[in-house]
Amino acid sequence: MKIFYITNIKLPTEKAHGYQIAKMCEEFGKKIETELIITARKSHIKENIFEYYGLEKTFKIKKVGSFDSFKWERFLGRIAWQIQKVLFGWQIKKIKIGKEDIVYTREAEIASIMIKKGNKVFYEGHNWPKKDKIHLEMLKKTKGIICITKGLAERYIEKGIKKEKILVAPDGVDLEKFLAVNHLSKEKARKELKLPENRKIAVYVGSFYKWKGIDVLLKAAEKMREVIFVVAGSGKIEKELPENVKMVGKKLKTEVPKWLLAADVLILPNSGKEDISRLYTSPLKMFEYMASGRPIVASDLPSIREVLNENNAVLVEPDKEESLILGIKKVLENEEMVLNIARRALDDVKKYDWKRRAENILEFIGVNFK
């Protein structure tokens, strides 16, 4: 038996989903022969997948050549993406996969193609699509669906997918890498990163999508000039930033732990206005925050509450900078509470390492790896 993880993306990529896919392949590959099949479209990143994400070479990579329609995205718009999907689908139909092998994917279109070929397919869901009837039809004959949150699993069940066909598997963290640097003091981390040692520092790591709450974070920063807000991520900010916001750009996974360790408080300001944030997301940064041993201030949303609570974080009302400010102040002014919630988060995150996630999924899909 072999796992074929098929995805129509170019790797490596700076986006979180690329790391998540590669990391799962690494963990699957430690237990069973695994091959990652991706598009041959070129990434602007020069390092290979293993170098860029800091992975062991436990799995093989196959790149499927197809015409890169994205070169004309400026003129074709979303049609470029549709062309790319059709071309990639045509290519993967040619791949020989045994009837006992497993196809694993995060894309319903790929699941549908491989099901029609007679393959055993498992789908990992990360969001609920607008065209849900088409989505459900494509997944009707999958062997199982892995959901990253209970909220997403409940949606599938509401739509008629049998409960026993679903596994809830939140995202995770590379605990070994975080614990390896957790001995680094806040002072030493700041010195190495050239951050001020005598100021309070709040850190946000991640992308700038609106549903991530970056706008609320920046509004809070404008009203908390005594705190330095370090933002490590990628995207466009179309406004003038206050002097206490320090934009440091996107950081490699290997660099992230040090930035988190330099913080007095870590911010997870997700918006409650979109379902992907409110119900379906399982943020990689949430688990990295927990593993850092630093206190977390997070939006009080159902998706976040599946992991965080009042015992391991400070939860605040989403989409309101006043609430976020109060949460940050609560952390900065209560040393004993900070120690307790950070310690509890560090203990709780041990349930969410990538190794355990991979083992739970392999058990669910019927792989005997023990």
C-alpha positions as CSV (number, residue, x, y, z in Angstrom):
1,M,0.0,0.0,0.0
2,K,1.2,3.5,-0.9
3,I,-0.2,7.0,-0.3
4,F,-0.4,9.4,-3.3
5,Y,-0.9,13.0,-2.0
6,I,-2.1,14.9,-5.1
7,T,-2.5,18.7,-5.2
8,N,-2.6,21.2,-8.0
9,I,-0.3,23.7,-6.4
10,K,3.3,24.8,-7.0
11,L,5.7,24.1,-4.1
12,P,7.4,25.5,-2.2
13,T,5.1,28.4,-1.4
14,E,5.1,31.0,1.3
15,K,1.5,30.3,2.1
16,A,0.6,28.1,5.1
17,H,-1.2,25.4,3.1
18,G,2.0,24.5,1.3
19,Y,3.8,23.9,4.6
20,Q,0.9,21.9,5.9
21,I,0.8,19.6,2.9
22,A,4.6,19.1,2.9
23,K,4.6,18.4,6.6
24,M,1.9,15.8,6.4
25,C,3.7,14.1,3.6
26,E,6.8,14.0,5.8
27,E,4.9,12.4,8.6
28,F,3.0,10.0,6.4
29,G,6.3,9.0,4.8
30,K,7.7,7.9,8.2
31,K,5.0,5.3,8.4
32,I,4.2,4.3,4.8
33,E,5.6,4.8,1.3
34,T,4.3,8.3,0.2
35,E,4.5,10.2,-3.0
36,L,3.6,13.9,-3.4
37,I,2.2,14.8,-6.8
38,I,2.2,18.5,-7.7
39,T,2.1,20.8,-10.7
40,A,5.4,21.5,-12.5
41,R,4.7,25.2,-12.5
42,K,7.8,27.0,-11.2
43,S,7.9,28.6,-7.8
44,H,9.9,31.8,-7.3
45,I,11.5,30.2,-4.3
46,K,14.9,28.8,-5.1
47,E,15.2,26.2,-2.4
48,N,13.6,22.8,-2.9
49,I,10.7,21.6,-0.8
50,F,12.8,19.8,1.8
51,E,15.3,22.7,2.3
52,Y,12.6,25.4,2.4
53,Y,10.4,23.7,5.0
54,G,13.2,22.0,6.9
55,L,11.9,18.5,6.3
56,E,13.3,15.0,6.3
57,K,13.3,13.3,2.9
58,T,10.8,10.7,3.8
59,F,8.6,11.0,0.7
60,K,9.0,11.2,-3.0
61,I,7.9,14.1,-5.2
62,K,6.5,13.9,-8.7
63,K,5.9,17.0,-10.7
64,V,3.2,16.8,-13.4
65,G,3.9,19.0,-16.4
66,S,1.1,21.1,-17.7
67,F,0.8,24.4,-19.6
68,D,1.1,27.3,-17.2
69,S,-2.0,29.3,-17.9
70,F,-1.3,31.6,-15.0
71,K,1.1,33.5,-17.2
72,W,-2.0,35.1,-18.8
73,E,-4.0,35.5,-15.6
74,R,-3.8,39.3,-16.1
75,F,-5.9,38.9,-19.2
76,L,-7.9,35.8,-18.5
77,G,-8.7,36.4,-14.8
78,R,-10.3,33.3,-13.1
79,I,-10.5,31.5,-16.4
80,A,-6.7,31.0,-16.1
81,W,-7.3,29.0,-12.9
82,Q,-10.0,26.9,-14.6
83,I,-7.7,26.1,-17.5
84,Q,-5.0,25.1,-15.1
85,K,-7.4,22.7,-13.2
86,V,-8.5,21.1,-16.4
87,L,-4.9,20.5,-17.7
88,F,-3.7,19.2,-14.3
89,G,-6.7,16.9,-14.1
90,W,-6.0,15.5,-17.6
91,Q,-2.4,14.8,-16.5
92,I,-3.2,13.0,-13.3
93,K,-5.6,10.7,-15.1
94,K,-2.5,9.1,-16.7
95,I,-0.8,8.3,-13.4
96,K,-0.8,4.6,-12.5
97,I,-2.1,4.1,-9.0
98,G,-2.9,0.6,-7.6
99,K,-6.4,-0.3,-6.4
100,E,-5.0,-0.9,-2.9
101,D,-3.1,2.4,-2.9
102,I,-4.6,5.5,-1.3
103,V,-5.2,8.9,-3.0
104,Y,-5.2,11.8,-0.5
105,T,-6.1,15.3,-1.5
106,R,-7.4,18.7,-0.4
107,E,-9.2,19.4,-3.7
108,A,-12.6,18.0,-4.5
109,E,-12.0,18.2,-8.3
110,I,-9.0,15.9,-7.9
111,A,-11.0,13.6,-5.6
112,S,-13.7,13.3,-8.2
113,I,-11.3,12.5,-11.0
114,M,-9.5,9.8,-9.1
115,I,-12.7,8.2,-7.8
116,K,-13.9,7.9,-11.5
117,K,-10.6,6.1,-12.1
118,G,-11.5,3.6,-9.5
119,N,-9.1,4.7,-6.8
120,K,-9.5,4.7,-3.1
121,V,-9.8,8.4,-2.2
122,F,-9.7,10.4,1.1
123,Y,-10.4,14.1,1.1
124,E,-9.1,16.7,3.6
125,G,-11.5,19.6,4.0
126,H,-10.4,23.1,5.1
127,N,-13.4,25.3,4.1
128,W,-17.0,25.1,3.0
129,P,-17.5,26.1,-0.7
130,K,-20.2,28.3,-2.0
131,K,-21.3,25.7,-4.6
132,D,-21.9,23.0,-2.0
133,K,-24.1,20.8,-4.1
134,I,-21.4,20.3,-6.7
135,H,-18.8,19.9,-3.9
136,L,-20.9,17.2,-2.2
137,E,-21.5,15.4,-5.5
138,M,-17.8,15.2,-6.2
139,L,-17.1,13.8,-2.7
140,K,-20.1,11.4,-2.6
141,K,-18.0,8.3,-3.2
142,T,-14.9,9.2,-1.2
143,K,-13.8,6.6,1.4
144,G,-13.6,9.3,4.1
145,I,-13.4,13.0,4.8
146,I,-10.9,14.6,7.2
147,C,-12.0,17.9,8.6
148,I,-9.8,20.4,10.4
149,T,-12.6,21.6,12.8
150,K,-15.7,20.2,14.4
151,G,-17.6,23.1,12.8
152,L,-16.7,21.8,9.4
153,A,-17.5,18.2,10.3
154,E,-20.9,19.2,11.5
155,R,-21.6,21.0,8.2
156,Y,-20.8,17.8,6.3
157,I,-23.1,15.8,8.6
158,E,-25.9,18.3,8.2
159,K,-25.6,17.8,4.4
160,G,-25.9,14.1,4.6
161,I,-22.4,12.7,5.0
162,K,-22.4,9.9,7.5
163,K,-20.7,10.6,10.8
164,E,-18.5,7.5,10.7
165,K,-17.1,8.6,7.4
166,I,-15.6,11.8,9.0
167,L,-12.5,12.3,11.1
168,V,-11.9,15.6,12.9
169,A,-8.1,16.3,12.8
170,P,-7.1,19.9,13.7
171,D,-3.8,21.2,12.3
172,G,-0.6,20.9,14.4
173,V,2.9,22.0,15.2
174,D,6.4,20.7,14.9
175,L,6.9,20.3,18.7
176,E,10.4,19.1,18.5
177,K,11.6,22.2,16.7
178,F,9.8,24.5,19.1
179,L,11.0,22.8,22.2
180,A,14.5,22.8,20.9
181,V,14.6,26.6,21.1
182,N,12.3,27.1,24.0
183,H,15.3,27.4,26.3
184,L,16.0,30.8,24.6
185,S,15.1,33.6,26.9
186,K,13.0,36.5,25.8
187,E,16.0,38.8,26.3
188,K,18.3,36.7,24.2
189,A,15.7,36.3,21.5
190,R,15.3,40.1,21.3
191,K,19.0,40.7,21.2
192,E,19.5,38.3,18.3
193,L,16.5,39.9,16.4
194,K,17.6,43.4,17.3
195,L,14.4,44.2,19.1
196,P,14.3,46.7,22.1
197,E,14.7,44.9,25.4
198,N,13.0,47.6,27.5
199,R,9.6,47.8,25.7
200,K,6.5,45.6,25.7
201,I,6.2,43.7,22.5
202,A,3.1,42.1,20.9
203,V,3.7,39.7,18.0
204,Y,1.5,38.6,15.1
205,V,2.7,36.0,12.6
206,G,0.6,35.2,9.5
207,S,-1.0,36.5,6.4
208,F,-3.0,39.8,5.9
209,Y,-6.3,38.4,4.7
210,K,-9.2,40.5,6.1
211,W,-10.7,37.5,8.0
212,K,-7.4,37.1,9.8
213,G,-8.2,40.4,11.7
214,I,-5.1,42.3,10.7
215,D,-7.2,45.6,10.4
216,V,-8.3,45.2,14.1
217,L,-4.8,44.6,15.2
218,L,-3.5,47.8,13.5
219,K,-6.4,49.8,15.0
220,A,-5.4,48.5,18.5
221,A,-1.8,49.4,17.8
222,E,-2.7,53.0,17.0
223,K,-4.2,53.3,20.5
224,M,-1.4,51.4,22.3
225,R,1.7,53.5,21.4
226,E,3.4,52.2,24.5
227,V,3.5,48.7,23.0
228,I,5.6,47.6,19.9
229,F,3.6,45.5,17.5
230,V,5.8,43.2,15.5
231,V,4.0,41.8,12.4
232,A,5.7,38.9,10.6
233,G,3.8,38.1,7.4
234,S,3.0,38.9,3.8
235,G,0.3,40.9,2.1
236,K,-0.6,44.6,1.4
237,I,-1.4,47.1,4.0
238,E,-3.1,50.1,2.3
239,K,-2.8,52.6,5.1
240,E,-0.1,54.5,6.9
241,L,1.2,52.6,9.9
242,P,1.9,54.0,13.3
243,E,5.6,54.2,14.4
244,N,5.1,51.4,17.0
245,V,4.2,48.8,14.2
246,K,7.3,47.0,13.0
247,M,6.8,45.1,9.8
248,V,9.4,42.4,9.5
249,G,8.2,40.4,6.4
250,K,7.4,36.8,5.9
251,K,9.6,34.4,8.0
252,L,10.7,30.9,7.3
253,K,9.2,28.2,9.5
254,T,12.7,27.7,11.0
255,E,12.8,31.4,12.0
256,V,9.3,31.7,13.5
257,P,10.0,30.3,17.0
258,K,12.6,32.9,17.8
259,W,10.2,35.8,16.9
260,L,7.5,34.2,19.1
261,L,9.9,33.8,22.0
262,A,10.8,37.6,21.8
263,A,7.2,38.5,22.6
264,D,5.4,39.5,25.8
265,V,2.1,38.6,24.1
266,L,1.0,36.8,20.9
267,I,-2.0,38.0,19.0
268,L,-4.6,35.9,17.1
269,P,-7.2,38.5,16.1
270,N,-9.4,36.5,13.7
271,S,-12.6,38.1,12.5
272,G,-16.0,36.6,13.3
273,K,-17.6,38.0,10.1
274,E,-16.7,35.1,7.8
275,D,-17.5,31.4,8.3
276,I,-14.0,30.3,7.3
277,S,-12.7,32.2,10.3
278,R,-15.6,31.6,12.7
279,L,-16.2,27.9,12.1
280,Y,-13.7,26.3,9.8
281,T,-10.1,27.5,10.4
282,S,-7.5,25.7,12.4
283,P,-4.7,28.2,12.3
284,L,-1.1,26.9,12.2
285,K,0.0,30.0,14.1
286,M,-2.3,29.1,17.0
287,F,-0.4,25.9,17.7
288,E,2.9,27.6,17.2
289,Y,1.9,30.2,19.6
290,M,1.0,27.6,22.2
291,A,4.3,25.7,21.7
292,S,6.3,28.9,22.3
293,G,5.3,29.2,25.9
294,R,4.2,32.8,25.5
295,P,0.7,34.1,26.5
296,I,-1.9,34.3,23.8
297,V,-4.7,36.8,23.2
298,A,-7.2,35.4,20.7
299,S,-10.6,36.1,19.3
300,D,-13.4,34.2,21.0
301,L,-14.8,32.2,18.1
302,P,-16.1,28.6,17.9
303,S,-13.2,27.5,15.6
304,I,-10.7,28.9,18.1
305,R,-12.5,27.5,21.1
306,E,-12.0,24.0,19.8
307,V,-8.4,24.4,21.1
308,L,-8.1,27.5,23.2
309,N,-10.1,28.4,26.3
310,E,-10.0,30.6,29.4
311,N,-7.4,28.3,31.0
312,N,-4.8,28.5,28.2
313,A,-5.4,32.0,26.7
314,V,-7.2,35.3,27.0
315,L,-10.2,35.3,24.7
316,V,-11.7,38.6,23.5
317,E,-14.6,39.7,21.4
318,P,-13.7,39.6,17.7
319,D,-13.7,42.6,15.4
320,K,-13.4,45.2,18.2
321,E,-10.1,46.9,18.9
322,E,-11.3,48.0,22.3
323,S,-11.7,44.4,23.3
324,L,-8.4,43.4,21.9
325,I,-6.7,46.2,23.8
326,L,-8.3,45.1,27.0
327,G,-7.0,41.6,26.4
328,I,-3.5,42.7,25.7
329,K,-3.5,44.9,28.8
330,K,-4.8,42.0,30.9
331,V,-1.8,40.0,29.8
332,L,0.8,42.7,30.3
333,E,-0.5,43.6,33.8
334,N,-1.0,40.1,35.3
335,E,2.3,38.3,35.6
336,E,1.0,35.3,37.6
337,M,-1.9,34.8,35.2
338,V,0.4,34.9,32.2
339,L,2.6,32.2,33.6
340,N,-0.4,30.0,34.3
341,I,-2.1,30.3,30.9
342,A,1.2,30.0,29.0
343,R,2.2,26.9,30.9
344,R,-1.3,25.3,30.3
345,A,-1.1,26.1,26.6
346,L,2.3,24.5,26.3
347,D,1.0,21.4,28.0
348,D,-2.2,21.3,25.9
349,V,-0.4,21.7,22.6
350,K,1.3,18.3,23.0
351,K,-2.0,16.8,21.7
352,Y,-1.5,18.6,18.4
353,D,1.8,17.6,17.0
354,W,2.1,16.6,13.4
355,K,3.2,13.1,14.2
356,R,0.1,12.4,16.2
357,R,-2.1,14.0,13.6
358,A,-0.6,11.8,10.8
359,E,-1.1,8.6,13.0
360,N,-4.7,9.5,13.6
361,I,-5.4,9.9,9.9
362,L,-3.5,6.8,8.9
363,E,-5.5,4.8,11.4
364,F,-8.7,6.3,10.1
365,I,-7.9,5.4,6.5
366,G,-6.9,1.9,7.4
367,V,-3.2,1.9,7.2
368,N,-1.5,-0.6,9.5
369,F,1.7,1.3,10.5
370,K,2.4,-0.1,14.0
